[in-house]
Amino acid sequence: MKSRRRSRKKKTVSNPLTQFFVATLCVALLLAIGYHYRNGLAYYFSFKTDKVLKNKETKQLSGVRNFNVLSVYQDKAVGIDVSEYQGEIDWKQVRFVENNFPIHFTFIRATVGKDKVDHQFETNWKAANENLIRGAYHYYRPNENSLKQAELFIRNVKLKPGDLPPVLDIEVVPREQSMDRLKVGLKRWLQKVTLHYKTKPIIYTNEKFYEAFLKEEFGEYPFWIANYNFFVEEMQDDWLLWQFTEKGTVSGIDGNVDVNLFNGTPEMLQHLAASRN
């Protein structure tokens, strides 16, 4: 004799009180975020300025964050960095980030690896000098000879009094060599460039690379850190420069631009440039 069992479907009981609590929490969170970014939101929706943005359809949350960060650090020097990827730049128009914040400096890519010179370097290097404090950087390829890379940079970058220190850009984990060998190569590049220009170079990298591989062993050098995290809005004391976005809007340049903050005032930036004379 078969026993009969009723198949019962489990009913999910929705608690109205729980639903209300979750909804209230979400609304409160959205209001808190909106309040925190109120200045950026106001600007990008044209409530706070009479300036009309040409492409309102391209507004992004990154733009709101950019405005917010720049507003918080209005006492700091603001800069950009460019390469051939920005195409031809109208340097006479390069004055402001997000139409509001004056630009004080620029870093320009000069060389890559042991054999590539940025196609726009010579043009950008000459033109930028008319309006801004300028600096040059080298993009380091881990698996290529470090001294040849340093020599390429030195041959092509003639720093003058008032220019910023040279920059070594390292952000790629090597595939064909160990991290120990990479560090040896970086030290050789830095030592050769230091000897030539009589000043310590700046090391550019992202925050994870910095914390994992460079912070302790290369602590004698100043660091330029890239961190685009939407929720990071504070510059650390041990960062000389902070690249806080790769999606800045700059007059005179088509498309997105990296935007940076110098951890000091415009006057302090001028002192840094003058100190290598």
Secondary structure per residue as TSV (DSSP state, phi and psi in degrees):
chain	resnum	aa	ss	phi	psi
A	1	M	-	360.0	124.3
A	2	K	-	-82.7	134.9
A	3	S	-	-81.6	136.5
A	4	R	-	-94.0	127.0
A	5	R	-	-124.3	131.3
A	6	R	-	-79.1	129.1
A	7	S	-	-82.7	118.7
A	8	R	-	-107.7	128.2
A	9	K	-	-84.4	131.2
A	10	K	-	-71.1	128.9
A	11	K	-	-97.8	130.6
A	12	T	-	-86.0	114.5
A	13	V	-	-87.0	118.8
A	14	S	-	-92.1	119.6
A	15	N	-	-85.6	116.1
A	16	P	H	-57.7	-35.1
A	17	L	H	-66.4	-40.1
A	18	T	H	-64.9	-44.1
A	19	Q	H	-60.4	-41.8
A	20	F	H	-64.2	-41.2
A	21	F	H	-63.7	-45.2
A	22	V	H	-63.0	-44.2
A	23	A	H	-63.6	-41.7
A	24	T	H	-64.1	-40.4
A	25	L	H	-64.2	-42.1
A	26	C	H	-64.4	-43.5
A	27	V	H	-63.3	-42.9
A	28	A	H	-62.6	-39.4
A	29	L	H	-65.1	-44.5
A	30	L	H	-63.6	-39.8
A	31	L	H	-65.7	-39.1
A	32	A	H	-64.8	-43.8
A	33	I	H	-64.4	-42.8
A	34	G	H	-62.2	-39.5
A	35	Y	H	-67.8	-41.3
A	36	H	H	-62.1	-39.4
A	37	Y	T	-101.2	25.8
A	38	R	H	-60.8	-39.2
A	39	N	H	-67.6	-43.7
A	40	G	H	-65.2	-42.2
A	41	L	H	-64.1	-41.7
A	42	A	H	-62.0	-42.0
A	43	Y	H	-65.5	-47.5
A	44	Y	H	-74.9	-14.8
A	45	F	T	-106.0	14.8
A	46	S	T	63.2	28.8
A	47	F	S	-88.0	-21.9
A	48	K	S	-107.5	-5.7
A	49	T	-	-141.9	152.9
A	50	D	S	-91.2	0.8
A	51	K	-	-77.3	135.0
A	52	V	-	-97.7	125.2
A	53	L	-	-82.3	134.9
A	54	K	S	-67.8	-43.4
A	55	N	-	-115.0	74.9
A	56	K	G	-64.7	-25.4
A	57	E	G	-70.1	-14.8
A	58	T	G	-96.4	6.6
A	59	K	-	-60.6	137.4
A	60	Q	-	-135.6	161.0
A	61	L	H	-60.8	-31.1
A	62	S	H	-61.1	-36.4
A	63	G	H	-65.5	-37.4
A	64	V	H	-63.8	-43.2
A	65	R	H	-64.4	-42.1
A	66	N	H	-55.8	-47.9
A	67	F	H	-62.4	-39.8
A	68	N	H	-65.8	-46.6
A	69	V	H	-62.1	-46.4
A	70	L	H	-64.6	-33.4
A	71	S	H	-67.1	-39.5
A	72	V	H	-66.5	-37.1
A	73	Y	T	-108.4	46.0
A	74	Q	T	-66.8	-18.0
A	75	D	T	-84.0	-9.2
A	76	K	S	-89.7	157.7
A	77	A	E	-78.5	135.6
A	78	V	E	-107.0	138.7
A	79	G	E	-144.5	171.3
A	80	I	E	-128.6	165.9
A	81	D	E	-135.0	141.3
A	82	V	E	-137.0	164.7
A	83	S	-	-150.8	-169.6
A	84	E	G	-62.0	-18.8
A	85	Y	G	-67.3	-20.3
A	86	Q	G	-82.3	-4.3
A	87	G	-	68.7	-151.2
A	88	E	S	-80.2	126.7
A	89	I	-	-105.9	134.8
A	90	D	-	-88.8	87.9
A	91	W	G	-64.5	-23.6
A	92	K	G	-67.3	-23.6
A	93	Q	G	-95.0	-8.3
A	94	V	-	-77.2	92.4
A	95	R	-	-126.7	-37.6
A	96	F	E	-135.3	149.9
A	97	V	E	-100.4	134.4
A	98	E	T	54.2	31.8
A	99	N	T	65.1	2.5
A	100	N	T	-129.5	-31.7
A	101	F	E	-107.2	119.1
A	102	P	E	-65.1	141.8
A	103	I	-	-94.0	131.2
A	104	H	-	-106.7	-26.8
A	105	F	E	-149.8	165.0
A	106	T	E	-145.8	143.3
A	107	F	E	-108.2	136.7
A	108	I	E	-121.1	130.5
A	109	R	E	-68.9	129.2
A	110	A	E	-103.4	-51.2
A	111	T	E	-141.0	160.4
A	112	V	E	-136.3	124.9
A	113	G	T	60.8	-146.7
A	114	K	T	-96.5	-5.5
A	115	D	T	-146.6	3.5
A	116	K	E	-113.2	128.2
A	117	V	E	-105.2	130.5
A	118	D	-	-56.6	130.6
A	119	H	T	-60.3	-28.6
A	120	Q	T	-102.5	3.8
A	121	F	H	-60.3	-52.6
A	122	E	H	-58.4	-44.2
A	123	T	H	-64.6	-48.8
A	124	N	H	-64.6	-39.2
A	125	W	H	-61.4	-43.8
A	126	K	H	-71.8	-45.1
A	127	A	H	-70.6	-37.9
A	128	A	H	-64.8	-29.7
A	129	N	T	-63.7	-19.1
A	130	E	T	-74.1	-28.5
A	131	N	T	-118.8	-28.3
A	132	L	S	-131.7	160.0
A	133	I	E	-73.5	130.0
A	134	R	E	-117.0	157.7
A	135	G	E	-148.6	161.0
A	136	A	E	-121.3	148.2
A	137	Y	E	-132.9	154.8
A	138	H	E	-114.4	129.7
A	139	Y	E	-88.4	115.4
A	140	Y	-	-86.7	129.5
A	141	R	-	-101.0	115.5
A	142	P	T	-56.2	-35.0
A	143	N	T	-95.8	16.2
A	144	E	S	-116.2	156.8
A	145	N	-	-57.7	124.3
A	146	S	H	-68.8	-37.5
A	147	L	H	-70.0	-37.1
A	148	K	H	-65.1	-35.2
A	149	Q	H	-65.9	-41.6
A	150	A	H	-64.8	-41.2
A	151	E	H	-64.0	-39.4
A	152	L	H	-61.5	-43.9
A	153	F	H	-63.0	-46.7
A	154	I	H	-62.7	-39.2
A	155	R	H	-64.5	-30.7
A	156	N	H	-103.0	-15.7
A	157	V	-	-113.5	109.8
A	158	K	-	-104.9	95.1
A	159	L	-	-74.4	140.4
A	160	K	-	-114.6	163.6
A	161	P	T	-54.0	131.0
A	162	G	T	98.4	-8.7
A	163	D	-	-82.2	155.8
A	164	L	-	-77.5	160.2
A	165	P	-	-60.1	154.3
A	166	P	-	-65.4	156.9
A	167	V	E	-125.4	135.8
A	168	L	E	-104.5	118.2
A	169	D	E	-98.1	110.3
A	170	I	-	-129.1	120.3
A	171	E	-	-147.1	7.2
A	172	V	-	-114.9	129.7
A	173	V	-	-75.7	129.9
A	174	P	-	-67.2	146.9
A	175	R	S	-99.1	-28.8
A	176	E	S	-109.9	4.6
A	177	Q	S	-145.8	161.7
A	178	S	-	-77.7	165.8
A	179	M	H	-66.0	-32.1
A	180	D	H	-62.8	-43.1
A	181	R	H	-67.3	-36.6
A	182	L	H	-60.4	-44.4
A	183	K	H	-63.8	-37.1
A	184	V	H	-61.9	-44.9
A	185	G	H	-63.1	-42.3
A	186	L	H	-61.7	-42.6
A	187	K	H	-63.9	-38.5
A	188	R	H	-64.9	-43.5
A	189	W	H	-61.0	-48.5
A	190	L	H	-62.3	-42.5
A	191	Q	H	-66.1	-41.9
A	192	K	H	-66.7	-42.1
A	193	V	H	-69.9	-38.3
A	194	T	H	-60.5	-44.9
A	195	L	H	-63.0	-39.2
A	196	H	H	-72.4	-46.8
A	197	Y	H	-93.5	-6.8
A	198	K	T	61.1	36.2
A	199	T	S	-157.3	150.4
A	200	K	-	-75.6	130.7
A	201	P	-	-69.8	162.2
A	202	I	E	-95.7	140.4
A	203	I	E	-103.2	123.8
A	204	Y	E	-100.3	134.1
A	205	T	E	-164.4	172.8
A	206	N	E	-86.7	163.1
A	207	E	H	-62.5	-39.0
A	208	K	H	-64.4	-43.7
A	209	F	H	-62.9	-41.0
A	210	Y	I	-60.2	-50.8
A	211	E	I	-67.1	-38.1
A	212	A	I	-80.2	-35.9
A	213	F	I	-125.8	-25.0
A	214	L	I	-115.4	-26.3
A	215	K	T	-55.8	-46.2
A	216	E	T	-79.5	-48.8
A	217	E	T	-77.8	-22.2
A	218	F	T	-117.6	28.2
A	219	G	T	-63.5	-15.9
A	220	E	T	-76.4	-12.7
A	221	Y	S	-99.9	148.5
A	222	P	-	-74.0	147.0
A	223	F	E	-118.0	143.9
A	224	W	E	-116.4	112.8
A	225	I	E	-108.2	134.3
A	226	A	E	-99.4	124.6
A	227	N	-	-150.4	112.2
A	228	Y	-	-101.8	7.0
A	229	N	-	-53.5	126.3
A	230	F	T	-56.0	-34.0
A	231	F	T	-94.0	2.5
A	232	V	-	-96.5	117.8
A	233	E	-	-131.7	16.4
A	234	E	-	-124.9	129.1
A	235	M	-	-85.5	131.5
A	236	Q	-	-78.3	152.1
A	237	D	T	-62.9	-30.6
A	238	D	T	-89.5	10.1
A	239	W	-	-99.2	120.5
A	240	L	S	-72.1	-38.2
A	241	L	E	-136.2	149.6
A	242	W	E	-128.7	117.0
A	243	Q	E	-90.2	100.8
A	244	F	E	-96.7	-7.9
A	245	T	E	-156.7	152.7
A	246	E	E	-112.0	11.2
A	247	K	E	-127.3	44.3
A	248	G	E	-82.8	157.4
A	249	T	-	-111.8	122.5
A	250	V	B	-129.6	131.2
A	251	S	T	-61.9	137.0
A	252	G	T	92.3	-6.1
A	253	I	-	-128.9	127.4
A	254	D	-	-81.5	138.9
A	255	G	S	83.6	-171.8
A	256	N	-	-76.2	151.6
A	257	V	E	-136.9	141.9
A	258	D	E	-69.6	135.8
A	259	V	E	-121.2	139.6
A	260	N	E	-131.0	153.3
A	261	L	E	-117.3	132.3
A	262	F	E	-87.3	136.5
A	263	N	S	-79.9	60.1
A	264	G	S	176.7	177.1
A	265	T	-	-80.2	166.4
A	266	P	H	-56.2	-35.4
A	267	E	H	-65.9	-38.6
A	268	M	H	-67.6	-35.2
A	269	L	H	-64.2	-42.8
A	270	Q	H	-62.0	-36.4
A	271	H	H	-66.2	-39.7
A	272	L	H	-61.6	-43.1
A	273	A	H	-67.3	-39.4
A	274	A	H	-72.6	-24.8
A	275	S	T	-68.7	-17.3
A	276	R	T	-94.5	8.6
A	277	N	-	-69.6	360.0
